[in-house]
C-alpha cells in the first residue's frame, strides 16, 4: 500500500471506532447529538442520496437539527436528542410489533451468539423450522416457502417460479400497484414514477385497474385471442402505497375464478398486508381466497431483522426442485438471526391475537378519522383502509404535506414527503392502544385547525 492508502485506512479505523462508541450508548449527551445530527445530514448529501435530505420532513421541518431516529420502544421512537415521537408510519408496515419487541430481540440475541450467516452447505435448522411454521399459517394448500431478505426479493422469486412452472413469460398487474424496486419487481409495478426510466423489461406486463374484475376478464380474453401466453396475475389484496385502497367485496373471489379458468397463477403480494395488518392474518383471508403464490416480508422480521418469503404448494415448488434444486439461492436470505426473529414474530402475532386487535382498533380509528375529515372537506377527499392500514386522501399533495409536516412537528410520524403526499397513510404498530390513538387524533385535530386557518 502507498502512504495515501495507509493514511486513508487509518482514518477509516478511527472514524469507525468513533461511531462504535456512539453505537454503544443508549442516550447521547447534547453535544454528541448535535454533532451526530449535523454529520448525518452531511453524510447523506455527500455519500448516500441528497434527495432524501431535500424532500423529507424529518429534515425540512425539523428545525435546527435533523430528525434522526436513535432508539425505540413499543409505538414510540426517540431521536438523538431523546425527543419522543408516536410512530404511525411503522416502517411502512415493518413494525407491526412496534420498536424493539423484547421477545424478538431476545430470540435474535440468543441466535447471534451461536451463528449469524449459514454455511450454505450444512442444514440450518431454523430455516426448516420457519418454512414449517409458514406452511401451518398460510392459506389453503400452500406448504413450501423460500426465504429471502426483503419484500422485493419475494416478488422476484414469485415471478421467477411462476415462469418456471408455467413455461410462460408474461404477467398482468394492476394500475398504481407497488411491488418493489428491483428490476423484476419494477416490471409489474403500476406506477410510472418508478418504472418508466428503467424500461424496457423482460417479457410483457399488461395492466388493469385494481378492483375491477371485469377489466381483468377482458384483458385475459384479449391476451388469449391474440396468442399472448400469460403465467400470472399479481396484486396486493389491499393496495398499500396507493393509499390503502380496498376493493369491492366480490372482486377477489371473481379474480380467483378467472385465474383458475384461464390457467393463470394468482400471486398475492402480502408484503404489507400480511401477518395481521388489515385485521386478518392475511389480506386475502377477508375474502376466503387462496392464492397460488404468496409473498410476505416487512413485519415477518418482527421489526428487528430483515426477512421475507415467497410461498406456494408442492406442485408449483417442483419447478425449483427438478431438474436443478439450486436454480434459486441466496447467501444471506433466511439466515439464522432472521429466522429466529420471524419465529418469534409469528409467535407473538398469533398468541396476542394481533390481527383481531387490528380489526377492532382499525374500525375505531377509521371511524374517528371519517368524522374528522367530514369537518374539513376543503382538506380531505376521503378516508380508506381496513384494519390498521389506513389512507388519508387529500385534494392535492401540497395540503397533504402540510398535514404530515404538522403532525411531525407535534411528534407524530406518518408517511408523506414533499414529492408524495396526495395520500398519507397511518400504519401504527398493531400493539397501539385506543388511548394512544386518541392522542394521535388530538394532535391531528390541532394540525388541521392550523392548516385550515392558513388556507
N, C-alpha and C positions, 0 to 999 in steps of 0.2 A: 504494500500500500504506500502511496505517496503521502507527503506531510499534510496535504489538504484533506485527504480521506481520513487520516488519523485524527485530525482536529475535528472533522465533522462527526465522526463516530463517537469521540469523547464527549462532544456537545450533546449528542443524542442520548448517551448514557446518563448524563447529568440531568437532562430535560425529563427523561423517563423517571429517574429517581425522585425528582421534584413532584411529579404527578402521582407517583406511587404513594408518596407521603400524604398528598391531598386525598387520594382514594381511601386511605386508611382512616380518615376522620369522618365521623358521622355528622358532626356540626362544625361549621367553619367560623373562624373569627371574622370580623367585619372587613379588615384589610385584605385577608386572603380571599374572601368572597368578591370584593371589588376587583381585585387583580384578576381573579379567575374568570369573572364575568366579562371584563374587557378583552381578556385573551381569547375567550371562547368566540366572541364576535369576530375578532381579528383572524382566528384560525379558520372559521367558516368562510370568510371573504377570500382569504389568500390560498387556502388549501382544500376546501371542501366544495362549497356551492354558494356563491354570493347571492344568488336569487333567494335562498332561504332567509337571508337577513333582510332583504328588501321587502318581502311580501308577508312575513309572518308577524302577527300581532304581538307575539312574545318579544319582539324587538321594537317594532314601530310604536307599540302602545305601552311599553314597559317603563318609560321614564329614563332616568339617568343610566340605569344598568339593565341589561337584557334579562328577560325571564329565563333562567337556567335551572331546569329541574335537577334536583340533587338526591332526594330520597322520598319514599312514600310509605304510607301505611293505610290499609283499608281504602276508603274512597278519596283520601287526601294525598296530595303530594306537596312537597316543600321545596322552595328554590334555595339557592346558595345562601340567601340571607335569612333562611328559616321562616319565610312567609308561607302561610298555609293556604292552599287552593283546593276547592272542591273539583274533582276530576269528573266532568260529564262528557269527556271525549273518549276516555277508556282505551287509548291506543287504537282507535278505530275498531274496537271490538276485541282487542287482545287482552284486555284487563277485566274480563268478566268476574274474576275473583278478587279484584282490587289489587292494590300495590303490595308486593312482598308478602303474599299469603304465607303465614308461618309454616303450615304443613307442607306446602310446595317447596318452600325454601329449605326446610329440614330434609326433605327427600333428595333434593339436588345436592345439598352439602354432604349427606351421607354417601351418595354415589360418587361425588367428585373426589372424595378421599380414597376411592378404590380405583376407578378408571373414568376417563372422560371421553376419549375418542376410541372407537373399536378398531381391532386389528384388521378387519375385513376378511380374515381367514378363519378364526375360531368362531364358534357360535356364541353370540352375545345374548344372554337370557332375557334382558329387558325388552329388546326389540321383539322377540317372540311373544313375551307377555303382553306388550301393548297391542300387538296385532290381534291376539286372542281377545283382549278386552274390547277392542273396537268391533270385532265380529259379534260380540254379545250385545252391543248397544246400537249398531247401525240398522237401518230399516230392512225389512224383508229378508232375502236370501244372501245379502252381502256378507261375505265371510273371509275375505282376504284384504290386506292393506299393505301398501308400500309407504315407507316413512321417509320424509324429506325435511328440509329446513324452513320452508316458507310457503305462503299461500300460492304465489305464482308458480312455484315448483309443482304444487299439487295439480294445477291446471295443465302445466306442461306434460306431466305424467298421464293425466286423464286423456288428453288429446292424442298422445303417443300410443297408449294401449288401445284406444278406440280405432285408430288407423290400423294397428297391427291385427286386431281381432276381426275387423270387417274387411280389410284389404282395400279400403277406400280412403279418400283424402280430403273430402270437403265437409264443411260444417254449416249449420245455421245457428246464429246467435241473435241477441236482442239489442235494439237501439238503447243507448245510454247504459249498457251493461259495463261493469268493471270486473275484470278477471285477472289483473296483474300486469306488470310492465316488462316482463321478459318477452322475447320475440314471438314465441309460440302463443303465449297468453295475449299479446297485443293483436295477434291475427284474428282473435274473436272478440276483441274489445269493441264496445259500442260507442266510443267517444272519439271524435275527430282530433281533439286537442292532444291526445296521447299517441294515436296510431298513425296519423297522416304522414308525418315526417319520415317514418321508417318503412313506408311501403316500397316495393311490393313484398308480400309474404308468400310462403309456400301454400299451394292449394288455394281453394276459393272459400270465402265465407259469405253467406247470404244473410241479410238482416231483416227482422220483422219487429214490429212494435211489441214491447213487453205487455203481457196481459191480454193479448189479442189472439185467441186460439184460432179464429177464423183466418187471420193473416198467415199463421203458421201452416194451416191446412192448404191454403192456396199456394204458398211457396213450395211446400212438399210436392204438390201436384205439378207445378211448373217444372221443378227440377226433374221429376220423373218423366215428364213429357218430352223434355229436350235432352234427356240422357245424362244429366249430371248426377253422379253417384254420391250419395251423402253417407257419412259414417256417424254423425252425431248432432244432436241439438243440445246446446249448453246455455244455462241461465241460472241466475240466482233465484231462490224461492221468493225472496222479497228483495228488490233492488236496494242496495245499501248506499253507495256513493251518489246515486241518482236522487236520493232523498227519502229513503225508507218507503219505497213505493210498493204497496200491497195490491196484488192482482185480484180480479173478481174471483168469487168462491168456486165457480165452475171451470176456471182456467186450467189449473194443474191436473185435475182428473182427465180433462179433454186432451191436454198435451200428452199425458201418458198413453192414452188410446191411440193418438196419431202416431207417436213414435213406434209403438208396437205394430201398428198396421203397416207402416212403411219400412219396417226393419231398420230403424234408426236408433242408435243408443241415446238414452236420456242421461245427460250429465248434469248433476246438481252441484253448483258451486255454493257450498255451505261454509266457505271460509269465514264469513262474517256472521251468518245466521245460525251456524251450528252450535251445539252444546248450551242451549238454553236462552240465547239472546232474545229470541222473539216470543218467548212464553211457551215453547215446546222444545224438547231436546234437539230436534232437527226441524228446520223451517218447513220441509215438506210434510212433516207429521200433522200440520194443521189441516191438510187435505187428504191424509191417508194415502199418499202416493209414494211408491218405491222407485227410486232411480236405478239405472244400470250401473252408473259410476257416481261416487260421491266424493267431494273434496272437502277437507276440513283442515284448519290451521288456526292462526291467531290465538284464541283462548285455549287451544289444546295444550299449550305450554304453561298454562296457569299464570300467565303474566310474568314468568321468571325465565323461561328458556324458549328459544325459537324452535318450533317443530310443527310439521304438517303431515298429512297423509291423504292419499287418494285410495279409494277402496271399491271393490266390486265382488262379484261372485266367482266361484271357482271355474266356471265355464269360460268367462271372459279372461280370467287370470292365466289360462293355458297359453295365451299369446305371449306372456312373459316367461313361461316355463319351458316351452318347446318351440323350436329346437335349441334356443340359446338362452339359458336362465340368467345370463349376465348382460342381456341386451339393455337393461336399465339399472344403473347402480349410482351410488353417491358415497363419497368418502365420509362426510360428516352427518348426513341425514340419518335420523334415528339413532343418534349417539346415546350412550347410556344416561348422561345427565338429562338430555331432552326427554328420553323415555320415562325417567324417574319423575320428572315434572309432570308429564302427561298422565301417568298413572295416578299421581296424587291429585291432579286437577279433576280428572273424571270421578275419582272417589268423592271429593268434596262436592262436586256438582250434583251427583246423584244422592249422596247422603243428606245434604242440606236442602234438597228439593229446589234448587235454584231456578229451573225452568218454571215451576209453579209460582215461585216468588216473582219472577219477571213478568208473568202474565198478570198477576194481581196488581203489582206496583205500576206496571206499564199502563194498565187500564186507568188507574188513578191519575198518573202523570199526564197521559194524553187527554183525558177528560178536562183536567185543570188547564192545560195549555190551550185547548179549544175555547174554553171560557175566556181566557186572557186574550187570545187572538181576536175573538169577536169584538172586543173593546177597541181594537186597533186595526180596523180594516184598511187604513192607509199604509200600514206597515206589512201586515200578513196577507198572503193569498191562500194559506191553508196550513193544516197540521196533518201529517200522515204517520203511519207506523203501526207496529204490532209488538207487544211486549215492551222491552226497553231499547228497541231500535226505533227512534222517533225522528221525524223530519219536520223542521220548521221551514216553510216556504215563504219567501219574501217577493215583493213586487219587482225588485231589482237587486243586483248584488251589492250596490253601494249601501242600501239601508240594511241588508243582511250583515255586512261587515261592521256597520256601526253597532248593531245589536251584539254581535260576537265580541267586538272590542270593548263594548260597555260592560259585558259580563266579565271579561278578563280583568278589567280594572277593578271589578268587585270580587275578584278572586274566585271566579267560576270559569273553568276551561271547557270550551266547546269547539267544534270544528269551525271552519271559515277563515280564509285568508283573503288578502287584497284581490286575488285573481279568481277566487272560488267561494262565493258567499250567497249565491241565489237560494241555495238550500243549505241549512246549517243543522247538523244532527246533534241530538242528545243521545249519548251512549254511555251512561254511567255504569260502573260495576254493578253486577246483579246483587251484591250484598248491601246496596244502598237502602236506607230506611225511609219510611214515609215522612218522618220529621226532617230528614236531610233533603228530601225532595221539596218539602215546603220551604226550606231555607233557600234552595235554588230558585224556586218560583218567586219568593220575595225579592231576591236580587234581580231577577228578570223583570218584575214589575217596576222596580226602581229604574232599571235601564230603559225600559220602554217609555216611561214618563219623560226621561231626558231626551231620548231620540225623537219622540213626538213633538216635544217643545221646540227643538231645534228645527224640525221640518216645518 
